[in-house]
Structures are given as C-alpha cells and as structure tokens.
Amino acid sequence: MKRTKKEFNEALGVPEGIVKTAQRAFEDFKQEFKRELNTNQTEYEFSYTPSEPYRIADMDIDTINFKINLHPTDRSDEVDAISMGVEGKGERGERKNRPVILSVDKEGNTYFHMDLVTPEEWSEEDVIDFFNRKRVENVKSFSHELKHEYDEFKTPHQSLANRIDYTISKDLIRGFPPLSKLAFNMYFINQIESLVRPSEMAAEIDELGITKEQFLDFLTNNQTYKKLKEINQFTVDQLKEELKPYVGEIRQLLDEFEEEPDPYEKSDDEVIERMMEIFFITLSNKGNEAFYHSIITHPLEKIFGLPPKKEKWFNDFMKKNERYENNPMRFFDNTELEFNYKSNKVMRKLAKLYDYIKQNPSD
C-alpha cells in the first residue's frame, strides 16, 4: 500500500499542516501584537481568533490566547526572546492502575506565553523588528510549541513520573556550570522535548528553503542537531574534567555545610565525586517530593498518609533511584548510556527529514 503525504509526514514526526499553521499563527500574532504595543506598557494579554481555525492534522485551534511580558534592562541593547511556551491544562488521574496527568479539553483554545528582554528605552518598532529579524527562529519556536499542544491532544494522558523527571531537570539548571549543563541536557533529551524536534526542524527547513542538496550541510550545522551530538558524546570522565576548574569553590561550599570528613582533607577527585553525589541526591529528593505531592488528592492524605494503592505508586517511583543509593556514581554511568541511546534515536529521526524535503519540493 502506498503511503499518503499525510501518513508519510506523520511517520517523520511532522503532523500534517503544522509548519503552515506555525507560519500563519506567527504572522497573525505579529500583526495583532503590533496593534497592542505601547511603550508605556510591558504586560500584554490578548486573544486572536482566525476566520478559519488553525488545523494540525485532525486538531483544530479556534483561538490563541497570548500572554506577553517585556523586561526592560540596561544590560541589553536590543530586543530578544527569553522564553516561549504553551500552557498545559491537566488534572491528576489514573490509567491502567498508574498515576497520569489527564489533559483537560481546552475547547479549541491554545495558551501561549512569551517573555522578551528589551533595552531600557525601547520602541514599538524595536519589538516588531525583532520578530522580523528573527523570523526563522520564531516560526521554529511556534512549530515547537504547537507540537507540544498536538502531542497533548493526541495523547491526553501522560505518565506522571515522566512529567516529574522533565520538570525537575529544568529546576536544576543552576549552580556549577558543568552540572547545570547536565541538567539542561537531561531536560533537552526528555521524551516530551524529543517528540517536538522534527516539527521544529521542518519549520526551519521550510523557512530557509532548504533543498535536498543542501540538507546534509544544514543538518550537521543545525544548533539542535549539534546539541544532540554533544549529548551523544557525553561521558562521566568528561563531566569530572569539566568540574575540575571549580574544585576550589566546591570544596569551600562543602566546608560551609560542615561536610564530614573535612573536604580540605579529600583529594580533588573525591571532592568532585561528592558534588556529583549531592547533585544526584538533590535530583532524587526533589523528584520524590514532587511525585508525592502530585498524587495527593485529599487533605486527609497529608495527615494520615497515602492509601495502599498510592503508597505503591510512590514506592515504585522511588525504586528508580533507590538502586543507586549505595553507589550514586552508577547513576551517572547509566545517564551516559541513556544519553547515547536517546540522542541517537532523535538524530536518526531528524536525518529522515531529507524525505520531508523530497515530499515537499515547493512547501
């Protein structure tokens, strides 16, 4: 049986219509925001309802609600993006006797939020110029976020454990740079983010008009692909090497918290491994705490504890990291293996976008 174009693009991870919807939604947003902009205002909330719904495969979006915050600062001489996202609406539930997050029907609404940094003195033209100047990046971001929306629509139940891992890795993106980078990479390679990469890159391909002949050069120089390559090459030994320049600061930090034995009596390697252990313990504790509070649905559970079924959910979640309790360094060994496997999988998916170009010579 011959595949239709729709089926083919779906197999590549690019739902039918997502790129055109991202382009159309971006242009509509830009025009609407232009009407709203006022140099005396830094916070904006507005909605846009197109004459015909935005369509991504079998999902229709009737209205996009925007929440935009501008952050003037003397540390920036031009407008730039800080963050962009779509707001998920979910409630705790259960599926196949496991805790999940169930999507709430948004009734055709999508909720975008965006934060922009601006110079202290900015104009409406500065803001619109940013969106014109960085059109490719913005359309790519719209496609990225709309794919999150589509994934939620197609899979209206999501593993609570996976969502907790995704959220906690984002929360740990601070501290010593090598460990911050590790936390970011854990977030970047999570399944929730990996699912949107093909749609994000497909938008970039269309915006830049990449041809089949240009694809290999485009792919290998693409920032997303290069980040995946970096994650793919992660090793525990590399992480330890990157932490060495910070060993003095780490030793001082451990001493301030009265670590025993005295960190000044430990070797550099021991101090680094201790900091890595603390990173793992923090990750594990934050995850356990977030999961525990996420499955509480009645005030009495905080007083008398979880009922047996929920207690089992919690114990099962904790087992994931309890296996490293006596040897936390094994967590990093396993992370190295996971990074290699997951990044390879996504990179292979992105390489198949060569066939997306073949199927879309004029799109």
N, C-alpha and C positions, 0 to 999 in steps of 0.2 A: 504494500500500500504506500502511495506517495504522500509524504508529509505536506500539509499546507504551510504557507508562510507563517501563520499564527502559531501553529504547533512547533515549527522549527525554532522560532524565536523564543518561545516559552522554554524549550529544551535548553537553550543557551542561557537561560536565566533573565531574559528580557521580555517582559509581558507585552503583548500587542498594544501599541498606542502610547506606551509610557514616555518615550522620548518626545513625541509630538505634544503630548499633554504637558510635559515639563516645560517645553518651549513656549507653548501657548499660555500656561499659567504664569510663567515668569514675565512675559510681556504684559499680561493683564495686570499683574501685581505692580509692575513698574509704573504703568500709567495711572493706576489708582493711587499709589503711594505719592506720585508726583502731585496729584491734586490735594493730598492731605498735608504735605510737607509745609512746615512753618518754623522759621529759625527761633521762635520763642517757645518751641515745644520739643521735648525729647522722648516722649512716650506716646505711642500710637496704637489704637485698636480699631480695626475696620474689617468689613467683610466684602467679598466680591462674589456675585452670582452671575455666571456667564449666560448668554442667551441659550446656549445648548450645553448640557452637562459635559464636564471633562470625563473622558472614558479611558480606562485602562483595562483591556480585556473585557471581563464581564462586570467590572466595578465602575459605577458612576459616582462622580463627585459633583454635587449641585452647587455647593457654596464653599469657598475657602475663607476662613477667618484668620486674620493676621494680627499678631501682637509684636510690635517693633519697638526696641529700646535703643536710643542713641546715647553714647557715652563720650562726651567731650573731654579731652585731656590735652595738656601741653606736651605730652610725650609722643604725640602723633601729628604728623604734618599732612596726612591725607586720610580719607575715609577708607575703612577696611572692615571686613567681617570678623567678628569674634566667634559667633556660633550661630547655627541654624538647626532647627529640628521640627518634628511634628509631635504633637501631644497625644500620647496613647490614652485611651479611656478603657480601663479594665476593672474587673472585680474578681475577688478570690473565689475559686470554685474547685470542683473535683471532677476528674475524668479517669475512668478505669482505676478507681481507688487510689489516685495520686493527686497531689495538690497542683492546681494550674491557675493561670490568670486567664479569665474569660473576657474576651472583647465585648464591649458594650456597643450596641448599634448606634452609630453617630447620625443616622438618618440623613445620609448624603453630605454631611459636613466634614471638613478637614480643618485642623487647627495648626497653623504654622506659627512658630515664634522665631525671632531673629534679633541678634544683638550686633550693633555696629559701633566701632570706635571712630571718633571724628576729632579734628583739631578743635581747640578751644573756640576759635572763630570759624564757623562753617556756614555754607550757603546751601540752598536747595539744589543749586547746580552741582555742587561738590558731591552730594549724595547720588544724584542721578548719573553723574559722570562715573562714579564708582561702578554702578550696575552696568553701564555701557562698556566701560574699560575692561571689566572682568566678567563679561557676558558668559564666556565658556565655563568659568568656574562656578558661576551662579546657576546656570542651566544644569550643570552636572550635579550641583547640590540639590536642586529641586528634584531631579530624577532620583537621586539617592533617597531623599526623604519620602517621596511618593511611593518608592518601592517598599519602604518600611510600612507605609499605610496599606499597600496592596497585600503584603505578607500577612498583616494583621487581619485583613478582610478574608483572605483565603484560608488562613489557619486561625480561627477565632479562639483557640485555646493554646496557651504557651506554657511550657514547663516552668514552674516557679523556681526550681533550682537553677535552671539556665539563666533566667532573668536576674536572679540574685548574683550569680557569678559575673554577669555583664555589668551590673550596677556597681558592685564592689570594686571591680578592677578600675572603673572610672574614678571612684573615690580615692584610690591610692596613687593617682597621678600627681604626686608631690613628693618632696623630700629629696634625697640624694639622686642626682640626675640618672645614673645607670638603673636604679630601681624604679624611678619614675618612668623611664623608657620601657622597662619590662612590664610595668602595669599598663602602660598605654598599648603595648603590643598585645597583651592579653585581651584588652578591650577590642583592638583592631581586628583580631583573628577570631573573635567570638562568632558563633553561627549567625547571630542576629545581624551583625555587620557584614559578614561574608556573603550573605544572601543578596545584598543590595549592590555588590561591586560590579557585576556585569551590566546592570541598568545604568549605573553611574558612568561607566566607561563607554557604553553605547551612546550616551548623550554627548560625550566628549568627541567621539568619532564623528557623529553627525555634525556637530557644531564646527569642527575643524575641517570637515570634508575629506577625511582620511580615505585613501584608496587602498586597494589590496596590495599594491606595490609599496605603499608607504607604511603598511601595517606593522611589520616587524620592527622597524625603527621607532615607530610611535609607541609600540608596546614596551620595548626594552627601556625607553626613556620616560615612560609614564610614571608619575610620582606614586600612584597606588601600587603599580607592579614593582617598583623599586623598593617600596616599603615591605611588600610581601617577600621579596628576595632577601631583604635584610633580616626579616623574621625567620626565614628559612635557614639562614646561616648562623642563627643564634646557637651559642654553646655556653655551658656553665663556666668553663675556663675563661671564655671571653668576658663574661659578666664579672668574674673575680678580678680580672685585669683592669676592667674599666672602673672598679671600685677602689683600686689601689691609691689613686691620687687623693681620695677622700678619707684615707685610713686615719689621719690625724684628727679630723673632725668627728669621725665615728667613735674613735677611742675617747675623745672628750665627752661626747654625748653619752656613751655608756657609763663613764665615770660620774657624770652628773646624776644619773639614775642609780648610782651606787651598785653597779653590777659586781657580782662576785663569781669567780675570783677577779681581782683587780685587773681591769683592761690594760693597764700600763705594764703588767707583768706577762701579758699574752703576746704572741707573735702577731705580725701583720695578718697572716693568713687566718689565724684563729679569730681575730677581731672582725675580719671581713665575713667569715662564715657565721659568726654570731649575729652580725647585722642582717645577713640573709635569713637566718632563722627567725629573727624578730619580724622581718617582712612577711614570712610565711605564717607565723603565729597571728599577726595582725589581720592578714587576709582571711585566715580561717575563723578567727573570732568574730570579725565583722560579718562574714558570711553567715555564721551560725546565728548571730544575734538578729540579723535582718530576716533570715528564714523563719526563726521562732516568732518574731513579732508579726510576720506576714500571714501566719496560719492561725493567729488568734482572732476569733470572730465574736467572742462573748466576754464581757468584763470578768465573769467568774473564773474564766480560764487563767487570768492573771493572779487570782487568789489561790485557787485550788489546784492549779496545774492543768496540763493538757489531758484530754480524754485519750484512751488507749490508741485509737486509730491515728490521731495527730502525733502522739508520742512516738509511734512507729515511723511516721513521716520524718520527724525531726531526727530520730536516731539514724535513719537511713541517710539523711543529708550529711550528718556529721561523720559518718563512716568514710566518706570520700577523702577526707583529710586526716582522719584518725590513723590511717595506715602509715602516715609519715611521722606520727607522734614521737617515736623513739629515734627517728633519723630524718629530721626535716630536710636535709640536703637531697634526699631522694625525690622530694617534690620538684626541685629544680632539674634533676635528671629527667624526670617524666615530662616537665614543661618543654625541655629541649626536644624530646621525641614528638610531643603534640604539636609544637610549632612547626616542625619539619613536615609532618603529615598534613596538617590543616592548610599550611601555606601552599604546599604542592598542589593540593586539591583545588584551591581557588585560582592559582596561577594557570593550571590546565584549563579551567573554565574560561578564564579571560583570553587565553590563546585561541579558544574556539570562536571568539568574536570575529576572527577572519571570515568565517562563514556568514556572520551577520552582515558584513560589508557586501559579500557576494550576493546575498539575498536582497540587499537594499542599495543597488547601484545609484539611485537618484534621490534617496530619502535623506 
